[in-house]
Structures are given as structure tokens and as C-alpha cells.
Amino acid sequence: MLSVIVLAYVLPGANYRRHQRVIVGAKGLRRWIVIAYSVLFALNLWCAVVTPVTLVGDAITVSTLVVTGVLGFVVVERRIPAATVVQRRRVLAVGAHPNDLDLACGATLAKLVDAGHEVRGLVMSSGAVGGNAWRRPVEAQHSASFLGLSVLQVHDFPGTLLETVTNELVQAIEEVIEDYQPDVILTHSAHDQHPDHYAVHRATLRAARAHSSILCFESPSATREFDPSVFVDIDGYVDVKVEAVLSHRDPAGKPYMTPGRVRGLAAFRGAQAKNSNAEAFEPVRLLGSAIGDL
């Protein structure tokens, strides 16, 4: 019975998503829990049918309790601790399309949230071109909630034509900066072949012309000129990023939306940073006192 209860709790996808945001390495731990309790359930069922009362049955029962205790201890040890930060930072991430932030810096955003900082997202188009204008913002909100963003604002400027509404983009970004007063701003790079990404990059730099700390993230459409010098260690957050990207089911068929691509880029940038996994950024300006220990 205990095995059935544990499996019924662990297997549903909604529970798995929640566990990923509170337990380090939730994917691997979930796999071992499913294997262990599936085996124990099969053994208990065999024992109940074949030999209802034996020493073997008692041993299986004791094993179930021991496994439960050990896994319970592991879960407690691997919980992401409540953050205690000396100075809480405010981070604003600005993207062109509903899935851009997750693809480019989803792991970094989740890590910042878990470190106790406040993160907001600003998306400039609903993704109507190449997707469903109603569904994509909803998917983005689900992903933002999963990562822990305090707010995600999605505008409806014309996708693929953002360069035609530059002044409107600047005004929208300026309003958020004025209201939120972020310590750090993340946005697209100038070295990006997607015209919407480049338009948002230029608009953000204009809107944040008096801001001291701006980092440019890497999109799948970044060019060879993208030259990062700031790397964020995302060990323990790659699975979180994959899950956030998979929240966007509308553009799911595109090659850069696959878990393999996400993991591959994380490993590549990690190797550059002499680490296992990383996300990469180009600094426009970077004031050390503004970012603290981010």
C-alpha cells in the first residue's frame, strides 16, 4: 500500500514540475524513487499472492520502510534552502517573444529567484506570427510561474515587425524601468540575426540609456559574433530550464525547442566557463556593486 501511495504521488506531471523547483536534481531522484517502489510493489504483490506469511514477506516489508526512510532523508537534504540574501536585487529580463526568456536565460532566472532575488519579465509580442496569439502568452505565464518570476508582462506589438514600432517599444520598456527600478537588465544581444531580437536589443539600450548594468543573453538565432564574457553556473538548473522550455507547446516542433539542444548549449557554454553547465552573457555595461553575488 505504501508503494502505491508513493508512486501515485510521484508520477503525475504536475507534482514533478513542483518538485523540480524545490529539490535539487529532482529528475534523477524521481527516477530512482519510481524504480525502487515499482520493484518493492512487485515483490509485495508476489509475496501476498504466493506466500502470504513468511520471513521473506517480513523482509520485504522492512525493506520498504528502510527505503522510505532513506529516500525521505535524501529528499530533505536536497531541498533548495530558503534564501537569505544580504541585499535583494531586482532583475528585469526583456525578450521579444513568449519563449525567448526561457530559451536564453531560464536557468539563470530560476537560480536568481532561488537565491532570494526578485525577477520580472517583459515580453514585447504575443507570438501571433508562427503561433497562436492566445495560447503563447498563456504558456509564457505558466513558465514564468514555474520559474518563480514575480511578474511577466506580455505586450502585443506586431511580431516580425518590431523594428517598425521602435519608439513604442522604448516607451513600454522605459515605463517598466521607471516603475521597477531594476538593478540588472537582461535582454537580447546585438549579435542576433532575428530582426525582432535586434529591435528589442536596440530599444532596451535606448530605454536603459542611464542604467549601469545591462547583460545580453544568447538566443538560438545568435550569430557567430556573439562573444560572451559573463557566465552563470547553472548546474542543477538545466532540467528546470528544459521543463520551462517544454511549457511552450505551440512552437514545440522547432529544433531549438528540444531538450537535446537546450542541454547541448548549456554543456558547450559550461565547457567555455570551465564548468559542467552555464548560460552565457555579453555585458554592455556591468557595475559590480549593482549585481553583488549574482
C-alpha positions as CSV (number, residue, x, y, z in Angstrom):
1,M,0.0,0.0,0.0
2,L,2.8,2.4,0.8
3,S,4.4,1.8,-2.6
4,V,1.1,2.6,-4.3
5,I,0.7,5.8,-2.4
6,V,4.3,7.0,-3.1
7,L,4.0,6.1,-6.9
8,A,0.6,7.8,-7.1
9,Y,2.2,11.0,-5.7
10,V,5.4,11.0,-7.6
11,L,4.2,10.0,-11.1
12,P,1.8,12.9,-12.0
13,G,3.4,15.5,-14.2
14,A,2.1,18.5,-12.1
15,N,3.8,17.1,-9.0
16,Y,7.0,16.6,-10.9
17,R,7.1,20.2,-12.1
18,R,6.6,21.4,-8.5
19,H,9.4,19.1,-7.2
20,Q,11.8,20.4,-9.8
21,R,11.6,23.9,-8.2
22,V,12.1,22.7,-4.6
23,I,14.5,19.8,-4.9
24,V,18.0,19.8,-6.5
25,G,18.3,17.0,-9.1
26,A,14.6,16.2,-8.9
27,K,14.6,14.3,-12.2
28,G,17.2,11.8,-11.2
29,L,15.7,11.4,-7.7
30,R,12.3,10.8,-9.2
31,R,13.7,8.1,-11.5
32,W,15.2,6.2,-8.5
33,I,12.0,6.5,-6.5
34,V,9.9,5.1,-9.3
35,I,12.3,2.2,-9.8
36,A,12.6,1.4,-6.1
37,Y,8.9,1.5,-5.3
38,S,8.0,-0.3,-8.5
39,V,10.3,-3.2,-7.5
40,L,9.0,-3.1,-3.9
41,F,5.4,-3.1,-5.1
42,A,6.0,-6.1,-7.4
43,L,7.7,-8.0,-4.6
44,N,4.9,-7.2,-2.1
45,L,2.3,-8.3,-4.6
46,W,4.2,-11.5,-5.3
47,C,4.6,-12.2,-1.6
48,A,0.9,-11.5,-0.9
49,V,-0.3,-13.9,-3.7
50,V,2.3,-16.7,-3.4
51,T,3.4,-16.8,0.3
52,P,1.2,-14.5,2.4
53,V,3.1,-15.1,5.7
54,T,6.8,-15.8,5.5
55,L,10.1,-14.4,6.6
56,V,10.5,-13.2,3.0
57,G,7.4,-11.1,3.3
58,D,8.6,-9.6,6.6
59,A,11.9,-8.8,5.0
60,I,10.2,-7.1,2.0
61,T,8.1,-5.0,4.4
62,V,11.2,-4.0,6.4
63,S,13.0,-3.1,3.2
64,T,10.1,-0.9,2.1
65,L,10.3,1.0,5.3
66,V,14.1,1.3,5.1
67,V,13.9,2.6,1.5
68,T,11.2,5.1,2.5
69,G,13.3,6.4,5.3
70,V,16.5,6.7,3.2
71,L,14.7,8.4,0.3
72,G,12.9,10.7,2.8
73,F,16.3,11.7,4.2
74,V,17.7,12.3,0.7
75,V,14.7,14.5,-0.2
76,V,15.1,16.6,2.9
77,E,18.8,17.0,2.3
78,R,18.3,18.0,-1.4
79,R,15.6,20.6,-0.8
80,I,16.6,24.0,-2.1
81,P,17.1,26.0,1.1
82,A,15.2,29.2,1.9
83,A,17.3,32.1,0.6
84,T,18.8,34.6,2.9
85,V,20.4,37.5,0.9
86,V,22.2,40.5,2.4
87,Q,20.9,42.7,-0.4
88,R,18.0,41.6,-2.5
89,R,18.4,42.6,-6.2
90,R,15.8,43.4,-8.8
91,V,16.3,41.8,-12.2
92,L,14.4,42.7,-15.3
93,A,14.5,40.3,-18.3
94,V,13.3,41.8,-21.7
95,G,12.5,39.5,-24.6
96,A,10.9,39.7,-28.0
97,H,8.7,36.6,-28.0
98,P,6.9,34.5,-25.3
99,N,9.6,31.7,-25.3
100,D,12.7,33.8,-25.6
101,L,13.5,34.3,-21.9
102,D,13.2,30.6,-21.1
103,L,15.4,29.6,-24.1
104,A,18.0,32.2,-23.4
105,C,18.3,32.5,-19.6
106,G,15.6,30.4,-18.0
107,A,18.1,28.6,-15.7
108,T,19.7,31.9,-14.6
109,L,16.3,33.4,-13.8
110,A,15.3,30.4,-11.7
111,K,18.6,30.4,-9.9
112,L,18.2,34.1,-9.1
113,V,14.8,33.5,-7.7
114,D,16.0,30.7,-5.6
115,A,18.8,32.9,-4.3
116,G,16.2,35.3,-3.0
117,H,16.2,38.0,-5.7
118,E,13.2,39.4,-7.4
119,V,12.9,38.7,-11.2
120,R,10.4,40.3,-13.6
121,G,9.9,39.5,-17.2
122,L,8.8,41.8,-20.1
123,V,7.9,40.3,-23.5
124,M,7.2,42.6,-26.4
125,S,5.0,40.4,-28.7
126,S,2.4,37.7,-28.2
127,G,4.0,35.4,-30.8
128,A,1.0,35.5,-33.1
129,V,3.2,35.1,-36.1
130,G,4.1,31.4,-36.2
131,G,1.8,30.5,-33.3
132,N,-1.4,31.1,-31.5
133,A,-1.8,34.6,-30.2
134,W,-3.9,33.5,-27.3
135,R,-2.1,30.3,-26.3
136,R,1.5,31.5,-26.4
137,P,1.1,34.2,-23.7
138,V,-0.7,31.7,-21.5
139,E,2.2,29.3,-21.9
140,A,4.6,32.0,-21.1
141,Q,2.7,32.8,-17.9
142,H,2.8,29.2,-16.9
143,S,6.5,29.0,-17.5
144,A,7.1,32.3,-15.6
145,S,5.2,30.9,-12.6
146,F,7.2,27.7,-12.7
147,L,10.5,29.6,-12.7
148,G,9.3,31.9,-9.9
149,L,9.1,35.3,-11.7
150,S,7.1,37.8,-9.7
151,V,5.6,39.4,-12.8
152,L,5.5,38.6,-16.5
153,Q,4.1,41.3,-18.8
154,V,3.3,40.4,-22.4
155,H,2.7,43.1,-24.9
156,D,1.1,42.6,-28.3
157,F,3.4,44.6,-30.6
158,P,3.5,43.1,-34.1
159,G,5.8,40.1,-34.3
160,T,8.4,40.1,-37.1
161,L,7.8,43.8,-37.4
162,L,9.1,45.1,-34.0
163,E,11.6,47.3,-35.8
164,T,8.7,49.3,-37.2
165,V,7.5,50.3,-33.7
166,T,10.8,51.1,-32.1
167,N,9.6,54.3,-30.3
168,E,6.6,52.4,-28.8
169,L,9.0,49.6,-27.6
170,V,11.3,52.2,-26.0
171,Q,8.3,53.8,-24.2
172,A,7.0,50.5,-22.9
173,I,10.4,49.4,-21.6
174,E,11.1,52.9,-20.1
175,E,7.8,52.7,-18.1
176,V,8.7,49.3,-16.6
177,I,12.3,50.5,-15.7
178,E,10.9,53.7,-14.1
179,D,8.4,51.7,-12.1
180,Y,10.5,48.7,-11.2
181,Q,14.0,50.3,-10.8
182,P,15.9,47.1,-11.6
183,D,19.5,46.6,-10.5
184,V,20.3,44.5,-13.6
185,I,18.6,44.3,-17.0
186,L,18.9,41.2,-19.3
187,T,18.0,41.4,-23.0
188,H,18.8,40.2,-26.5
189,S,22.3,40.7,-28.0
190,A,23.2,42.9,-30.9
191,H,24.7,39.8,-32.4
192,D,21.4,38.2,-33.3
193,Q,20.0,37.6,-36.8
194,H,16.4,37.7,-35.8
195,P,15.1,41.2,-36.6
196,D,12.7,41.2,-33.6
197,H,15.5,40.3,-31.2
198,Y,17.8,43.1,-32.6
199,A,14.9,45.6,-32.4
200,V,14.3,44.7,-28.7
201,H,18.1,45.0,-28.1
202,R,18.2,48.5,-29.5
203,A,15.0,49.6,-27.8
204,T,16.2,48.3,-24.4
205,L,19.5,50.1,-24.7
206,R,17.7,53.3,-25.5
207,A,15.2,52.8,-22.7
208,A,18.1,51.9,-20.3
209,R,20.5,54.6,-21.5
210,A,21.1,55.8,-18.0
211,H,21.3,52.3,-16.5
212,S,24.6,50.9,-15.2
213,S,24.2,47.1,-15.6
214,I,22.9,45.5,-18.8
215,L,23.7,41.9,-19.9
216,C,22.8,40.4,-23.3
217,F,21.7,36.8,-23.4
218,E,22.1,34.2,-26.1
219,S,19.2,33.2,-28.3
220,P,19.2,30.3,-30.7
221,S,19.4,32.9,-33.5
222,A,22.6,34.5,-32.1
223,T,25.3,34.9,-34.7
224,R,29.0,33.8,-34.6
225,E,29.9,37.3,-33.4
226,F,28.1,36.6,-30.0
227,D,31.1,36.9,-27.7
228,P,30.2,36.2,-24.0
229,S,32.4,37.1,-21.1
230,V,30.0,36.6,-18.3
231,F,28.9,33.0,-17.5
232,V,26.4,31.8,-14.9
233,D,26.8,28.3,-13.4
234,I,23.5,26.5,-14.0
235,D,24.4,23.1,-12.6
236,G,21.2,21.8,-11.0
237,Y,19.1,24.0,-13.2
238,V,19.4,22.5,-16.6
239,D,16.4,20.2,-16.0
240,V,14.4,23.3,-14.8
241,K,15.3,25.1,-18.0
242,V,14.2,22.2,-20.1
243,E,10.9,22.0,-18.3
244,A,10.3,25.7,-18.7
245,V,11.0,25.4,-22.5
246,L,8.7,22.5,-22.8
247,S,5.9,24.7,-21.3
248,H,5.8,26.3,-24.8
249,R,3.9,23.7,-26.7
250,D,2.9,26.0,-29.6
251,P,6.4,26.3,-31.1
252,A,7.4,22.9,-29.7
253,G,8.2,21.4,-33.1
254,K,11.1,23.7,-33.8
255,P,14.6,22.1,-33.4
256,Y,15.9,24.7,-30.9
257,M,13.0,23.8,-28.6
258,T,14.2,20.3,-28.0
259,P,15.7,19.1,-24.7
260,G,18.8,18.0,-26.5
261,R,19.5,21.4,-28.0
262,V,19.0,23.1,-24.6
263,R,21.3,20.6,-22.8
264,G,23.9,20.8,-25.6
265,L,24.2,24.6,-25.4
266,A,24.4,24.5,-21.6
267,A,27.2,22.0,-21.8
268,F,29.0,24.0,-24.5
269,R,28.9,27.2,-22.6
270,G,29.8,25.3,-19.4
271,A,32.9,24.0,-21.1
272,Q,33.9,27.5,-22.1
273,A,33.5,28.6,-18.4
274,K,35.4,25.5,-17.2
275,N,32.3,24.2,-15.6
276,S,29.7,21.5,-16.4
277,N,26.8,23.8,-17.5
278,A,26.4,27.5,-17.9
279,E,24.4,30.3,-19.6
280,A,26.4,33.0,-21.4
281,F,26.0,36.8,-21.5
282,E,27.6,39.7,-23.2
283,P,28.0,42.7,-20.9
284,V,27.0,46.1,-22.4
285,R,27.8,47.7,-19.0
286,L,28.4,45.9,-15.7
287,L,28.6,47.6,-12.4
288,G,29.9,45.2,-9.8
289,S,28.1,46.8,-6.8
290,A,24.8,46.5,-8.7
291,I,25.0,42.8,-9.2
292,G,26.6,41.7,-6.0
293,D,27.0,37.9,-5.9
294,L,24.6,37.1,-8.8
